[in-house]
Amino acid sequence: MTLHVLDPSHELAVAGSQRAPRCDSLAGKTVGFISNGKEGTTAYFSHLGRILREEFGVADVRLQVKSNYSAPADRHIMEEVSQWHAVVSGLGD
């Protein structure tokens, strides 16, 4: 019996995309969270936001919740992301 293992990943790089430069420091910066909206994410991101403010000097923490947990982030969220210095995208169940 032969076992065939399939790799579902796509081997081509996404056209026109590149990683954003990393922040040297989070002090004075705006950090945004994109939540899938599932249970537990609001409390988690709230706690993480406090830590970022108190221990890393983050000036502002923003939370945006997607309208559909299984779809890409809504257009208005992606437009706001350009105003943030760092983004955390998270999910919860």
Secondary structure, DSSP 8 states (H G I E B T S, - for coil): -----------S--TT-------S--TT-EEEEEE---TTHHHHHHHHHHHHHHHH--SEEEEEE-SSTTS---HHHHHHHTT-SEEEEE---
